[in-house]
Amino acid sequence: MIRVLIADDQAMVRQGFGALLAAQPDLLVVGDAANGAEAVAAARRLDPDVVLMDVRMPVLDGLAATRQLLGDRAATRPRVLILTTFDLDDYVFEALRAGASGFLLKDAPAADLVHAVRVVAAGDALLAPAVTRRLIAEFAARPAPDRPRPTSLAALTARETEVLRLIARGRSNAEIAADLVVAEQTVKTHVGRILAKLGLRDRAQAVVAAYESGLVAAGE
């Protein structure tokens, strides 16, 4: 069972999401929270696998709550799926930098929300397709960073570096396998090694790392 905590300041949203997820045979809603501070406390107490985290909440917003949860090395850290009605880029970047594994708009179809919880719980990253496109476009539009490339990138093999570039362009494992003419399982192995060598949680953080390090830049 995938244990889920729902954090949103609107009771109707919490109830609606709760009913939707509770109807799934593999999902268990273990609790809810009306603000970020309650979400942090509940997550530490209930040990969920996934936290559905609204952005705009009183007391402590969802981004600050995410930073607290994922920066707490003494606790089991859940996966965080950011949910918001505000389709704003700044939230995407801040959520990813805070360590969130996914970002989904509240107007997404119910099936997309259920799928997102399962994907994030499995350890992968998920971004709404439109969000992914804007994320990449925004990084590509920035001036190339003038700081040296992190030394950790030197630990990557030539093929791993190539795979990281493709991840940063939004390619799925299947698409990368087709591009490189290798088996999809081989790509999965490369991705796992990249994340391990760079100390990243998932593909979402890999996208951020690739662009912010200058590995991928506009026009490439």
C-alpha positions in Angstrom: 0.0 0.0 0.0 1.1 3.5 -0.8 0.6 5.8 2.2 -0.6 9.3 1.3 -0.9 12.5 3.3 -2.9 15.4 1.8 -2.0 19.0 2.7 -4.3 21.7 1.5 -6.0 24.7 3.2 -9.3 24.0 1.6 -11.4 21.3 3.3 -13.3 20.4 0.2 -10.1 19.8 -1.7 -8.7 17.6 1.0 -12.0 15.6 1.1 -12.2 15.4 -2.7 -8.7 14.2 -3.1 -9.0 11.9 -0.1 -12.1 10.2 -1.6 -10.5 9.8 -5.0 -7.3 8.2 -3.6 -9.0 6.1 -1.0 -11.1 4.5 -3.8 -7.8 3.0 -5.2 -6.9 -0.5 -4.0 -3.2 0.3 -3.6 -3.5 3.7 -2.0 -4.2 4.5 1.7 -4.8 8.1 2.9 -3.3 8.2 6.3 -4.1 11.8 7.2 -4.5 15.4 6.1 -3.3 18.9 7.1 -4.7 22.4 6.6 -1.3 24.2 6.5 2.3 23.6 6.0 3.2 23.4 9.7 0.5 20.7 10.2 1.8 18.9 7.2 5.4 18.7 8.5 4.1 17.5 11.9 1.7 15.0 10.4 4.4 13.6 8.0 6.8 13.1 10.8 4.1 11.3 12.9 2.4 9.3 10.2 5.4 8.4 8.0 3.6 8.7 4.6 5.2 7.6 1.3 3.8 10.6 -0.6 2.7 14.0 0.6 0.3 15.9 -1.7 1.4 19.5 -0.9 -0.5 22.6 -1.8 1.7 25.7 -2.4 -0.4 28.5 -0.9 -1.3 27.7 2.7 -1.3 29.7 5.9 1.2 29.5 8.8 3.8 27.8 6.6 3.5 27.6 2.8 4.0 24.3 0.9 7.4 25.2 -0.4 8.8 25.9 3.1 7.1 22.8 4.4 8.7 20.8 1.6 12.2 22.2 2.5 11.7 21.2 6.1 10.5 17.7 5.3 13.2 16.9 2.8 16.0 18.6 4.7 15.3 16.6 7.8 17.9 13.9 7.6 17.0 12.4 11.0 13.5 11.4 9.6 12.3 9.2 6.9 11.8 11.6 4.0 8.6 11.2 2.0 8.2 12.0 -1.7 6.5 15.3 -2.2 4.0 16.0 -5.0 3.3 19.7 -5.3 -0.3 20.5 -6.3 -1.4 24.0 -7.1 -3.9 26.0 -9.1 -1.2 28.6 -9.8 0.5 27.8 -13.1 3.6 29.9 -12.3 7.1 29.0 -13.2 8.6 30.3 -10.0 6.7 27.6 -8.0 8.1 24.9 -10.3 11.7 26.0 -9.8 11.4 26.5 -6.1 9.6 23.2 -5.6 12.2 21.3 -7.5 15.1 23.0 -5.7 13.3 22.1 -2.4 13.5 18.5 -3.4 9.9 17.8 -4.6 9.6 14.9 -6.9 6.6 16.1 -8.9 4.5 19.1 -9.8 0.9 18.8 -11.0 -1.9 21.4 -11.5 -5.1 20.9 -9.6 -7.1 21.0 -12.8 -5.5 17.8 -14.1 -7.8 14.9 -14.7 -8.4 12.6 -11.7 -6.6 9.7 -13.4 -3.5 11.9 -13.8 -3.4 12.6 -10.0 -3.7 8.9 -9.2 -1.0 8.1 -11.7 1.2 10.8 -10.3 1.0 9.5 -6.8 2.1 6.0 -8.0 4.9 7.3 -10.1 6.3 9.5 -7.4 5.9 6.7 -4.8 7.9 4.4 -7.1 10.9 6.8 -6.9 10.5 8.5 -10.2 9.8 12.1 -10.9 6.8 13.6 -12.5 6.1 16.9 -14.1 3.0 18.0 -16.0 4.0 18.0 -19.7 3.4 21.7 -20.1 5.4 22.4 -17.0 8.3 20.3 -18.3 8.4 22.3 -21.5 8.4 25.6 -19.8 11.0 24.5 -17.3 13.4 23.5 -20.0 12.6 26.7 -22.0 13.2 28.9 -19.0 16.6 27.4 -18.2 17.6 27.5 -21.9 16.8 31.2 -22.0 19.1 32.0 -19.2 22.7 33.2 -19.8 25.2 30.4 -19.6 26.5 30.3 -16.0 30.1 31.6 -15.6 30.9 29.4 -12.7 32.9 26.2 -13.3 31.1 23.0 -13.9 30.7 21.0 -10.6 33.5 18.5 -10.1 30.9 15.8 -9.5 30.1 15.9 -13.2 33.6 14.7 -13.9 32.6 11.4 -12.3 30.2 10.7 -15.1 31.2 8.6 -18.0 30.8 10.0 -21.6 27.6 7.9 -22.0 26.2 9.0 -18.7 26.9 12.6 -19.6 25.0 12.0 -22.9 22.1 10.5 -21.0 22.0 13.4 -18.6 21.8 15.9 -21.5 18.9 13.9 -22.9 17.1 13.8 -19.5 17.5 17.6 -19.3 15.8 17.9 -22.7 12.8 16.1 -21.3 13.3 12.7 -22.9 11.8 9.6 -21.3 13.8 6.4 -20.9 12.1 4.9 -23.9 13.0 8.0 -26.0 16.6 8.0 -24.8 16.9 4.3 -25.6 15.7 5.0 -29.2 18.0 8.0 -29.6 21.1 6.0 -28.4 20.0 2.7 -29.9 20.3 0.8 -26.7 17.9 -1.2 -24.5 15.6 0.7 -22.2 16.9 -1.3 -19.2 20.4 0.0 -20.1 19.1 3.6 -19.9 17.5 2.9 -16.5 20.9 1.6 -15.3 22.6 4.8 -16.6 20.0 7.0 -14.9 20.4 5.2 -11.6 24.2 5.7 -11.8 23.9 9.4 -12.7 21.6 10.1 -9.7 23.9 8.2 -7.4 27.0 9.9 -8.5 25.5 13.4 -8.4 23.6 12.8 -5.2 20.3 13.5 -6.8 16.9 12.2 -5.7 15.3 11.9 -9.2 15.0 13.1 -12.8 13.5 16.4 -11.8 16.6 17.3 -9.9 18.7 16.0 -12.7 17.1 18.5 -15.1 17.8 21.4 -12.7 21.4 20.2 -12.1 22.1 19.9 -15.9 21.0 23.4 -16.7 22.3 25.1 -13.6 25.7 23.5 -14.0 26.0 24.6 -17.6 26.1 21.1 -19.0 23.1 22.0 -21.2 22.7 25.5 -22.5 20.5 27.3 -25.0 21.1 26.4 -28.6 22.7 23.0 -28.0 
